[in-house]
Every structure is written in structure tokens, then in C-alpha cells.
Amino acid sequence: MSAPARRRAQQSDPVGCAYALAALIAGSIALVMAADGLGAAALLPVFLFAVGVAVHARYRIRQAAEQRQLQAIQSTEIARYHAMNPREFEQAIAYLCERDGCTDARVVGGAGDLGADVLATAPDGRRIVIQCKRYGPTTKVSSPDLQRFGGTCYSVHGAQIAVVVTTSVFTRPAANYGAQHGILLFDEAALAAWATRTGLAPWM
């Protein structure tokens, strides 16, 4: 079984257990009511259980449709970033910072940038230093990438919020390095959520 399939199975198990428990309770109540001579009224718990199952099923269907729509929107957004060149991607990240309340958002990447591509001031006054990695989907941001940025983001650029944003994903060693050194990592999913306002900006 694949990892996504295992996750779906794990997520559905509690729901199945809840259904089984609710059915058991409804059936038990119906039997007690029937034994007390309540006749047709004994079917009421079973009816309510059936209604509850139907309502929950409709909710799950609607939720799944909304999730598919959200994924389609985010995929379109990431495709737009993949179509940019590195400079355009840096400008797009600076725009997102400005859109979400930062001041002084500007692109500083280029020769001799020492790891900083975008600088900004968060709404609460903290200094944000962002490195942008516009990589293809098969190229991951590695630990050496993070180490080079980690060596300058605080000591040289005075970051209070250090962020690496990519159109790809991070290797496990890179993720570990980021966690150890307080560098926020925004992969393609986090970037898509930020860009479409369905997720948080790095400083939130």
C-alpha cells in the first residue's frame, strides 16, 4: 500500500469506528424501546442514525470537491512561478511580501548578494531576509544550499526572519538544517498556499 493510501486508510478508520459505535448505540436504544412496547417509536433512533450518516456523507463529498478545487488553483499558481525566470520569481516574492503588509520589500539578489534575494520589513517591524530558489520539480533544495544561506542571513543581513522559498521541495537534511537554525522553509505547497491566500505568509 502506498503512503497516500495508508494515510487515507488511517484517516478513515476513526470515522468507521464512530459509525460502528453510533450504529450499536442506535440499535441498542431501539431494542430497549421495542422491549418497552413503544412500537414504531423504537425505529426513531435508527432513523436518526441514518439521517446522520447521510448528512455526514454529503459533507464529506462537498469537502472533497472543495479540496480538489483548491489543489487545482494552487497547481495553476505554482505552474505560473515555474514559467518565470529567476529574477521574475524574486520580484514575485517581493510582491507577495508587499501585498501582505510588508514595507520596504525589494529585490536585492544578484552578483555579490551573499544569499539574500529579497529584503523586507514585516508588519510588526522585524527584518525579513528571503532566498528564492526557482527550481524545477525534480531539483530539490539541498542542505548545502541552506548552509550557504545560514552562514550569511543572520550575521551579514541581520535577519530576524530568515526564509527560503522554492518552487520545488527540500531534502530531509535541508529540512533538518532549517529547523536547527531557525530558517523557515517554504516549499511549492507552502508557496502556493501563501500566494492564493489559503495559507500563511512566512512571518505569520
C-alpha positions in Angstrom: 0.0 0.0 0.0 1.4 3.4 -1.0 1.9 6.2 1.7 -1.0 8.3 0.5 -3.3 5.2 0.6 -2.1 4.4 4.1 -2.8 7.9 5.2 -6.3 7.8 3.8 -6.9 4.4 5.5 -5.7 5.8 8.8 -7.9 8.9 8.4 -11.0 6.8 7.6 -10.5 4.3 10.5 -11.8 6.7 13.2 -14.8 7.6 11.1 -15.6 3.9 10.6 -15.3 3.3 14.3 -17.6 6.2 15.1 -20.2 4.9 12.6 -20.0 1.4 14.2 -20.3 2.8 17.7 -23.2 5.1 16.7 -25.0 2.1 14.9 -24.5 0.0 18.0 -25.9 2.6 20.3 -28.9 3.3 18.0 -29.6 -0.4 17.7 -29.4 -0.9 21.4 -31.8 2.0 22.1 -34.2 0.7 19.5 -34.2 -2.7 21.1 -34.8 -1.3 24.6 -37.7 0.9 23.3 -39.2 -2.1 21.4 -39.0 -4.2 24.6 -40.8 -1.5 26.4 -43.6 -1.8 23.9 -43.1 1.5 22.2 -43.7 0.0 18.8 -42.9 2.2 15.8 -41.2 4.8 18.0 -38.5 2.2 18.5 -37.4 2.9 14.9 -36.7 6.6 15.7 -33.0 6.0 16.9 -32.3 4.0 13.7 -33.9 6.7 11.6 -31.9 9.5 13.2 -28.7 7.4 12.7 -29.5 7.0 9.0 -30.1 10.8 8.7 -26.8 11.5 10.4 -24.9 9.2 8.1 -26.5 10.8 5.0 -25.7 14.3 6.2 -22.1 13.4 7.0 -21.7 11.7 3.6 -22.8 14.9 1.9 -20.4 16.9 3.9 -17.5 14.7 3.0 -18.4 14.9 -0.7 -18.6 18.7 -0.6 -15.3 18.8 1.4 -13.6 16.6 -1.2 -14.8 18.8 -4.0 -13.6 21.9 -2.3 -10.2 20.3 -1.7 -9.9 19.3 -5.4 -10.7 22.8 -6.4 -8.1 24.3 -4.0 -5.5 21.9 -5.3 -6.2 22.9 -8.9 -5.9 26.6 -8.1 -2.6 26.0 -6.2 -1.2 23.9 -9.1 -2.0 26.6 -11.5 -0.2 29.1 -9.3 2.9 27.0 -9.0 2.9 26.5 -12.8 2.9 30.3 -13.1 6.0 30.5 -11.0 7.8 27.8 -12.9 7.3 29.8 -16.1 9.2 32.7 -14.6 12.9 33.3 -14.8 14.8 33.6 -11.5 14.7 37.4 -11.5 10.9 37.4 -12.2 10.5 34.9 -9.4 12.3 37.1 -6.9 10.1 40.1 -8.0 7.0 37.9 -7.5 8.1 37.0 -3.9 8.8 40.7 -3.2 5.3 41.5 -4.5 3.8 38.9 -2.1 5.6 40.5 0.8 4.3 43.9 -0.1 0.8 42.6 -0.8 0.6 41.1 2.7 1.6 44.2 4.6 5.4 44.3 4.5 7.2 47.6 3.9 10.5 48.3 2.0 10.1 45.0 0.1 12.8 44.9 -2.6 14.8 42.6 -4.7 18.5 42.6 -3.9 19.6 39.3 -5.5 22.4 39.3 -8.0 26.2 39.1 -8.0 27.5 39.6 -4.5 24.1 39.3 -2.8 25.6 36.9 -0.2 22.5 34.8 -0.2 19.8 37.4 0.1 17.4 37.8 -2.8 14.5 39.8 -1.2 14.6 42.1 1.9 11.5 43.4 3.6 10.2 44.7 6.9 7.3 42.6 8.4 4.2 44.4 9.6 5.5 44.1 13.2 8.8 45.6 12.3 11.0 42.5 12.1 13.6 42.3 9.3 12.9 39.6 6.7 15.6 38.1 4.6 14.5 35.7 1.8 16.4 33.5 -0.5 14.5 32.4 -3.6 15.1 29.0 -5.3 13.2 28.7 -8.6 13.9 25.1 -9.2 12.2 22.5 -11.4 10.1 19.8 -9.8 12.9 17.3 -10.0 15.6 19.5 -8.4 15.4 19.7 -4.6 16.9 22.4 -2.4 19.8 20.7 -0.6 21.5 21.1 2.7 24.5 22.9 1.2 22.0 25.4 -0.2 20.7 26.0 3.3 24.1 26.1 4.8 25.3 28.9 2.5 22.3 30.9 3.3 22.5 30.2 7.0 26.1 31.5 7.0 25.0 35.0 6.0 21.3 35.6 6.7 21.9 36.4 10.3 25.5 37.6 10.6 25.6 39.7 7.3 22.0 40.6 6.6 20.7 40.9 10.2 17.7 38.7 9.6 15.1 38.4 12.3 13.0 36.2 10.0 15.1 34.1 7.6 13.2 32.3 4.8 14.0 30.1 1.8 11.2 29.9 -0.8 11.2 27.4 -3.6 9.1 26.2 -6.4 10.3 22.7 -5.5 10.8 20.8 -2.2 13.6 20.4 0.3 15.7 17.4 1.0 15.4 15.9 4.5 18.9 17.1 5.5 18.0 20.6 4.3 14.8 20.5 6.4 16.8 19.4 9.4 19.3 22.2 8.9 16.4 24.7 8.6 14.8 23.5 11.8 18.1 23.6 13.7 18.9 27.1 12.6 15.5 28.8 12.7 15.2 29.2 8.9 11.7 29.0 7.6 11.3 26.7 4.6 8.5 27.4 2.1 8.2 24.6 -0.5 6.0 24.6 -3.5 2.9 23.7 -1.4 3.5 26.4 1.2 4.3 29.0 -1.6 1.1 28.1 -3.4 -0.9 28.5 -0.2 0.7 31.8 0.6 0.2 33.1 -3.0 -3.5 32.1 -3.1 -4.2 33.4 0.4 -5.2 29.9 1.6 -2.1 29.7 3.8 0.0 31.9 6.0 2.9 34.3 5.0 6.3 33.3 6.4 6.2 35.9 9.2 2.8 34.9 10.5 
